[in-house]
Amino acid sequence: MRIIESKFKKLADICWELFRIAKIPMRFSNFSNKIYTTYQKLYLLVYKQARKFTYEELMTDLSSNLELRGYLGLVRLPDYTTLIKFSKKIPYALLDRMVWAFKKLVKRPVKVAIDATGLSLDNASPHYCKRIGLPFKKRPFMKCSVIVDIEDYIILAAKLRKKPRHDTVDGKKLTRKLANHYEPEVFYADRGYDDNTLFKIVFEELGAYPLIFQKNQDVPKHKRSGEYRKRTFPVFDYGEYLQRNKVETTFSMLKRRFGFSIRSRCIKTQQVEAITRMIAFNLDRVVRMSEEVILRIFAFRLRVSY
């Protein structure tokens, strides 16, 4: 017997468990109007990304979806401006905690890979821009550096930037944070992350083996700099390193399923849209992988209710 028939009801149940693990408050202020909870508004933002809706399309869908509204406990629909104001108010650290909360819902990652991709901030047509003479080759984008479990295609950590920055800057921060939550065995990265400090962090703090492709492969070991870079250079397994390409598969899955551009205009709402899109992607992966997580959540709810 299937516990929950609708996919988006499954997403709602897993979302509620995610909010509980991340210790998200029901309301940000005791002086709020108490019409909608933080859980309801956060789920609507995630649901919006899962369905690739605009705010107006989201309200149109909910107005006819009485079953989902009843499941969420929405007596009346919020105005779409309520969600926009909520996006501007929600702390980024809270969304970051939601990403880390997947630690309780997925198995321990063994192989992880780090890479960066860009989400377009411009919805203009390149063909039309070319016809009217506007520059289109260098378009605005948001840089998203992520660490991915390449076996289950789960995004474990993310860092967003509006402006370009070297990969190793975000790579060191993400790897240090990852060491506080996960214990992988192998850490994959391309030559953009070839930095001796990153090698040291992976070895000593993360406790994993850095399978990072080094630059200038024709330079011998005794002429290379960095203790940890020299340690891994002679025993580098290029065949195993090709597993890193699965992080590119994750980017392809994310963009094909949820879109490659961000529609928001404010920097804060752009960040919220990007993070909720990654959360929606992870939730979709959890639902597709197995029913074990849903069974565990259902059992927890039974214990609480009784």
N, C-alpha and C positions, 0 to 999 in steps of 0.2 A: 504493500500500500504506500503510495506516495503521500508524504505529509502535506506538502504544499504544491498545488497544481500550477499556479501562475509563476512564471520566471521572475516577474518584478515583485511578487510577494516574497519570493526567496531572497531577492536582493534586499528587501525591506528588513527581513529577519536578520540577515547577516549584517546589515548596516546597524541595526539596533545593538547587536552584539559588539560590533566594532566601536560604537559610541560608548558602550559600557566599559570596554577594555581601555579605551583612551581617556576615560574619566571626564567626559564632556559634561558640563553642567546643563541642567534642563533649561535654565535661563541665565543670561549674562548679568541681569540686574534684578533686584527685588522690587524695583519701581517700574518694571515693564508692564504693558497692558495685559499680559498673561493670556493672550488669545491663541498664540501659537508657541510651541516649544522649540527649543534649539534643535532637537532631534527631527522634528517635522520639516523645518526649513532646510536643514542640512541634507536630509534625504531628498527633498525636492530638487536641490542643486545637483546631487549625484544622479537622480533620475533624469534630470534635464540633459545631462551629458550622455547618459546611457541611450536616450532616444534621439540625440542630436537635434534637440528642439531649441528654438529661441524662447525668450520668456513668454511672449504672447502665445506661441504654439503650445507651450507647457500648460498654460491656463486653459486653453481651448481643449486640450486632451483631458485634463482633470475634470472639466465641467461635465463631460459625458461619461467619465469613468467612475461611476458611483461605487463600484465594488472596491477599487483601490482607495478611494477617499474614505470609505468606511473602515477599511483595514488600517489606515493611517490615523484614524480618529479626527479627520478634518470635518468639523461641523459646517464650516463655511470656507470658501476658497479665499486665500490671500490675494491681494492685488500684486501684479508682477513687480511693482516698484518696491514692495516689501522685501522681496528676495534680493533686489539690487542693493537696497540699503543694508540688508543683512550681509551681503558679500563685501561691502566696504567696511563693515564693522568687525567682522570675525577676525580674530588674531591668526596670523600665519602660523605661529607655533602650535596652535590647536590643530590645524590641518596637518602639520608635520607629525603630530602625535598619532593622528589617524592612520598615516602611512606606516608608522612603526608598529601600530597595533596589530597589523597582519601577522606579526610574529606568533600570536596565539592561535591563528587560524590555519597556518600552513606548516608543513613539516620543515625540519631544519635543512637549510640549503647547504649543499656540498660544494657546488661549483657556482661561483658568482663572477660576473663580468661588469666592467664599468665602461661607459661611453657617453657621448653627448649628441643630442640632435636639436633641431630647431623647429619651433611651431610658428608658422607665419602669422604676423599681425596685420597683414594687408589682404583684403579680399578682392582686390582689383584683378581683372583678367589680364594676364601677361600679353595676350594677343592684342587686346584693345589698347593697352599702354604703348605697345610698339607702334600701332597704327597712328596714334595721335602724337607720337614723339616723346613720350614720358620715359624716364629711366625705369627699367624693370629688372635689370640684372641684380642689383643690390637692393633687396627689399627688406623692410624691417622684420625682425623675428625675435622670439624669446628663446634663449639657450636653456635647454633642459639637460642637466647632467644627472644620470641615474645609475644605480647599481641594480643588476637584474639577476635573479636566480635562473640560470640558463637551462635548467632541467624542467622546471614547471612554468617558466615564462611569467614570473611574478616580479613586479617592481618593488624592491626592498627599501630603497632610499632615493630621494630626489632633491635637487638643488636648482633653483630657477634664477636666471639673470636676464635683465633687459638689454645689457650691453655685452659685447664679446669680451671674453677673458680666457687666459690660457687654461687648458684642461687640467693641468696639475694643481692649480689653485683650489678648484672645487674638488678634485680627486682626493687630496689629502684630508680635507674636512669631512667628506662623505665616508672615507675609509675609517677615520677615527670614530665617527658616530656609529658606523656599522659594527665596530669592535665591541660596543656596549650592548649590542642586541643579538648578534649572530656569531657563530663560530664555523665559518666555511673552511674547506680544506685547500681549495685552489682559487686563486684570484687572477682573472684574465684581464688584459688591457692591451691596447695597441700602442704604437710608438709615440703617440701624443702624450702618453703618461710615463715616458721614460725619464724618471727622476730618482736619484739615489735615496732621497728622503722618503718618497713613496714606497720604495722597496723596503726600507727600514721599518716603516709603519706596518706594512703587510706582514713582515717577518715577526716583529717583536710585539706589536699591539694586537693585530688581528689573528696572529697565530696560523696563517695560511702560507701556501707557497705562491710567490708572485710569478705567474707566467706572463710577463710583460715583454713584448717585442721591443728590442733595443735598436736604436739608430746606428747607422754606419756599421753594418755587419762585417765589412771587410777589415775593420780595425781589430788587431789581435788583443787578447786579454790583457797582456802586460802594459799595453798603452791606453787602456781604458781607465776612467776615473770612477771612484765610488766603490767602497768595500762590498756592498750588497749587489751591485751591478756585476762586479767581477765574479761573485760567487755563483750566479745563475747563468752567466753567459756560456760556459763550455757545455752545460748539460741542458740547454734549451731544446725542448721537444716541439718542433714546428708542427708536426702532425696533430698533437694534442692542442696546440695553440689555435688551430683552425676552429675549435669549438667556440671561440670568441665570437664568431660570426652569428651565433644565435641571438646575441644582443641586437644585431641589426634586424633579425627576424621579429624580435619583440617590438621594435620601432615600427616596422611595417604593419604588424597586427594592430598596434595602437592607432596608427593614422588611418588605415583602411577601415577600421571598425568605428572610430569616433571622430575622424576628420583630422586634417593637417593644419587648420588655421583656427585662430582665436578671434572671436567676434567682439569681445569687450574692448573698450577704449581706455578706461582708467587702468593704471598699472596694478592697483590692488585687485580689482575685479579680474584682470588678466591672470594674475597669479592664482586666484581662487578657481578660475575656470580650468587652468592647467592642472592643478592638484586634484580637483574633483574628477577630472577626466581620467587621471591615473588611478584614482580610487575606484571609479566605475570599471576601468579595465581590470583591476585586480579582482573586484567582486565578480565580474564576468568569468574570469579564469577559475575562481574558487567554485562557482556554480557548475562550470563545465567539467571540472576535474573529478569530483565525486560527491556523494550524498553524505559523507561522514561528518563534515562540518555542520550541515543542516540538522542531522540527527543529534549531534552534541548540543547545539543551541536549543533544540526542542526539548531535550531532556533537562537542560538548565532551567528553562522557563517553567516546566512542570514542578521542579523542586521549589522554585520561588513562589509559585502560585499556591502551593500547599504548605 
